[in-house]
Amino acid sequence: MKDVPAVRVLIVDDHPLFRHGLRAALESSGDIEVVAEAGSAAEVDDAVARHRPTVVIMDLGLPGTSGVEATRRLAAAEDAPPVLVLTMSDDDGSLVSALQAGARGYLVKGAGRDTVLHAVHTVAAGGAVFGPDVARRISRLLTDPRGNAAQLRLPMLTAREREVLTLAARGLNNHRIAAALVLSEKTVRNHIGRIFEKLQVTSRVEAVTMARDAGLGDP
């Protein structure tokens, strides 16, 4: 066992205190080494090239480019390390989006130390791992595709973005969406901008068309 190399981990999370706590938990196992930390998706490619981690632990809620996009970039690269998502995002859209991007595991923050250690070792060995609640949700999404069409067809959207797009698809303007969701109009505009970016559209008409094709917007 002494000849077995440690699992080399890169932690990607924008909260330094969380990274510190996670590093301590991982390295307490004795067979996991945190070789680098990154606070944004922009730092990931360089950190991977420099430190050659065995596993990347990825948060989804990163500033700027999302963890989903960072995961997609890694999955598309040759000989890239597998990604284990560890995030606060527990909505179906984030889950499906991360899996479609190529994540090999998905845990929600708050998972116990032993669960995280097991997940790191499993992913490092080429397996896939999900928390119990995540596994149940995956099963539900796969066995009830009609009821979850929007999540499956537009998995890149968060639950809130899906709510905003649903109301836009029903013909509501930003003012009425803000009133319906008890948000400011500025917040709604920000959501609309992110929706455009994620759907790769340039107009509200295009976004609404995609939403209706995915089953959003029905009264």
C-alpha positions as CSV (number, residue, x, y, z in Angstrom):
1,M,0.0,0.0,0.0
2,K,2.9,2.3,0.6
3,D,3.8,2.2,-3.1
4,V,0.3,3.5,-4.1
5,P,0.6,7.1,-5.1
6,A,-1.6,9.7,-3.4
7,V,-4.6,11.0,-5.3
8,R,-3.7,14.5,-6.4
9,V,-6.6,16.9,-6.1
10,L,-7.2,20.4,-7.5
11,I,-10.0,22.3,-5.6
12,V,-11.9,24.9,-7.6
13,D,-14.1,27.1,-5.4
14,D,-14.4,30.8,-5.0
15,H,-14.7,30.7,-1.2
16,P,-11.2,30.5,0.5
17,L,-12.6,29.3,3.8
18,F,-14.4,26.5,2.2
19,R,-11.3,25.5,0.2
20,H,-9.2,25.6,3.4
21,G,-11.7,23.3,5.2
22,L,-12.0,20.9,2.3
23,R,-8.2,20.7,2.0
24,A,-7.9,19.8,5.6
25,A,-10.6,17.1,5.3
26,L,-9.0,15.6,2.2
27,E,-5.4,15.6,3.4
28,S,-6.5,14.1,6.8
29,S,-7.1,10.8,5.0
30,G,-3.3,10.4,4.4
31,D,-3.7,9.2,0.8
32,I,-5.0,12.4,-0.8
33,E,-2.8,15.4,-1.6
34,V,-4.3,18.8,-2.6
35,V,-1.8,20.0,-5.1
36,A,-3.5,23.3,-6.0
37,E,-6.5,25.5,-5.5
38,A,-8.3,27.8,-7.9
39,G,-10.9,30.5,-7.2
40,S,-12.3,30.8,-10.7
41,A,-12.8,28.8,-13.9
42,A,-10.2,31.1,-15.6
43,E,-7.5,29.6,-13.4
44,V,-8.4,25.9,-14.0
45,D,-6.6,25.2,-17.3
46,D,-3.3,26.6,-16.0
47,A,-3.6,24.8,-12.7
48,V,-4.2,21.5,-14.4
49,A,-1.3,22.0,-16.7
50,R,1.1,22.9,-13.9
51,H,0.0,20.4,-11.2
52,R,-1.4,17.4,-13.1
53,P,-4.1,16.5,-10.6
54,T,-5.7,13.1,-10.6
55,V,-9.2,14.6,-9.8
56,V,-10.6,18.1,-10.0
57,I,-13.2,19.0,-7.4
58,M,-15.4,21.7,-9.0
59,D,-17.9,24.1,-7.6
60,L,-20.6,25.3,-10.1
61,G,-21.3,28.8,-8.8
62,L,-18.0,30.4,-9.8
63,P,-17.6,34.1,-10.7
64,G,-17.5,34.8,-14.5
65,T,-17.4,31.5,-16.4
66,S,-19.4,28.8,-14.6
67,G,-18.2,25.5,-13.3
68,V,-20.3,23.8,-15.9
69,E,-18.4,25.4,-18.7
70,A,-15.1,24.7,-17.0
71,T,-16.1,21.1,-16.6
72,R,-17.0,21.0,-20.3
73,R,-13.6,22.4,-21.3
74,L,-11.8,19.8,-19.2
75,A,-13.9,16.9,-20.5
76,A,-13.1,17.9,-24.1
77,A,-9.4,18.0,-23.5
78,E,-7.2,15.0,-24.1
79,D,-6.0,13.2,-20.9
80,A,-7.8,15.7,-18.7
81,P,-8.5,14.6,-15.1
82,P,-12.1,13.7,-14.2
83,V,-14.3,16.2,-12.5
84,L,-16.2,15.7,-9.2
85,V,-18.8,18.4,-8.7
86,L,-19.2,19.6,-5.1
87,T,-21.7,22.5,-5.1
88,M,-24.5,24.2,-3.3
89,S,-26.6,23.9,-6.6
90,D,-29.1,21.1,-6.0
91,D,-31.6,21.9,-8.7
92,D,-32.3,19.4,-11.6
93,G,-31.0,21.9,-14.2
94,S,-27.6,22.2,-12.6
95,L,-27.4,18.5,-12.1
96,V,-28.2,17.5,-15.7
97,S,-26.0,20.3,-17.1
98,A,-23.0,19.2,-15.1
99,L,-23.5,15.6,-16.2
100,Q,-23.9,16.5,-19.8
101,A,-20.7,18.6,-19.5
102,G,-18.8,15.5,-18.5
103,A,-18.8,15.5,-14.7
104,R,-18.0,12.0,-13.2
105,G,-19.6,12.7,-9.8
106,Y,-22.0,15.1,-8.2
107,L,-22.2,15.9,-4.5
108,V,-24.1,18.7,-2.7
109,K,-22.1,20.7,-0.2
110,G,-22.8,19.4,3.3
111,A,-22.0,15.9,2.4
112,G,-20.0,14.1,5.1
113,R,-16.2,13.8,5.1
114,D,-16.3,10.0,4.4
115,T,-18.7,10.6,1.5
116,V,-16.4,13.1,-0.1
117,L,-13.3,10.9,0.5
118,H,-15.1,7.9,-1.1
119,A,-16.2,10.0,-4.0
120,V,-12.7,11.3,-4.7
121,H,-11.2,7.8,-4.7
122,T,-14.1,6.4,-6.8
123,V,-13.7,9.1,-9.5
124,A,-9.9,8.8,-9.4
125,A,-10.3,5.0,-10.1
126,G,-12.4,5.7,-13.1
127,G,-15.9,5.3,-11.6
128,A,-18.8,7.7,-11.2
129,V,-20.4,8.6,-7.9
130,F,-23.5,10.5,-6.7
131,G,-25.0,11.2,-3.3
132,P,-28.2,9.3,-2.5
133,D,-30.6,12.2,-3.2
134,V,-28.8,13.0,-6.4
135,A,-29.0,9.4,-7.6
136,R,-32.8,9.4,-6.9
137,R,-33.2,12.6,-8.9
138,I,-31.2,11.2,-11.8
139,S,-33.5,8.1,-11.8
140,R,-36.6,10.3,-11.8
141,L,-35.3,12.4,-14.6
142,L,-34.6,9.4,-16.7
143,T,-37.8,7.5,-16.0
144,D,-40.1,10.5,-16.3
145,P,-38.7,12.5,-19.3
146,R,-42.1,14.0,-20.3
147,G,-42.6,15.6,-16.9
148,N,-39.0,16.9,-16.9
149,A,-38.7,17.9,-20.6
150,A,-37.6,21.5,-19.8
151,Q,-34.8,20.3,-17.4
152,L,-33.6,17.8,-19.9
153,R,-33.7,20.1,-22.9
154,L,-32.5,23.3,-21.2
155,P,-30.2,21.8,-18.5
156,M,-27.8,24.7,-18.6
157,L,-30.4,27.0,-16.9
158,T,-30.8,27.3,-13.2
159,A,-34.2,26.9,-11.6
160,R,-34.6,30.7,-11.3
161,E,-33.5,31.3,-14.9
162,R,-36.1,28.7,-15.9
163,E,-38.8,30.6,-14.0
164,V,-37.8,33.8,-15.7
165,L,-37.8,32.2,-19.1
166,T,-41.1,30.5,-18.5
167,L,-42.8,33.8,-17.7
168,A,-41.1,35.5,-20.7
169,A,-42.4,32.7,-22.9
170,R,-45.9,33.5,-21.6
171,G,-45.5,37.0,-22.9
172,L,-44.7,38.9,-19.7
173,N,-42.3,41.8,-20.0
174,N,-39.5,42.4,-17.5
175,H,-41.6,44.6,-15.2
176,R,-44.3,41.9,-14.9
177,I,-41.8,39.1,-14.4
178,A,-40.2,41.1,-11.6
179,A,-43.6,41.6,-9.9
180,A,-44.5,37.9,-10.3
181,L,-41.2,36.7,-8.8
182,V,-40.8,39.5,-6.3
183,L,-37.5,40.6,-7.9
184,S,-36.1,43.9,-9.1
185,E,-36.2,44.7,-12.8
186,K,-32.4,44.9,-12.8
187,T,-32.2,41.4,-11.4
188,V,-34.6,40.2,-14.1
189,R,-32.5,41.9,-16.8
190,N,-29.4,40.1,-15.4
191,H,-31.2,36.8,-15.6
192,I,-32.3,37.5,-19.1
193,G,-28.8,38.3,-20.1
194,R,-27.4,35.1,-18.7
195,I,-30.2,33.1,-20.4
196,F,-29.3,34.7,-23.7
197,E,-25.6,33.7,-23.1
198,K,-26.4,30.1,-22.1
199,L,-28.8,29.6,-24.9
200,Q,-26.5,31.3,-27.4
201,V,-29.2,33.6,-28.7
202,T,-29.2,37.3,-29.3
203,S,-32.9,38.2,-29.0
204,R,-35.9,37.6,-26.7
205,V,-37.8,36.1,-29.6
206,E,-35.1,33.4,-30.1
207,A,-35.1,32.7,-26.4
208,V,-38.9,32.4,-26.2
209,T,-39.0,30.1,-29.2
210,M,-36.5,27.8,-27.6
211,A,-38.4,27.9,-24.4
212,R,-41.7,27.0,-26.0
213,D,-40.0,24.2,-28.0
214,A,-38.8,22.8,-24.6
215,G,-42.3,22.9,-23.1
216,L,-41.9,26.1,-21.1
217,G,-44.5,28.8,-21.2
218,D,-47.7,26.8,-21.2
219,P,-50.3,28.4,-18.9
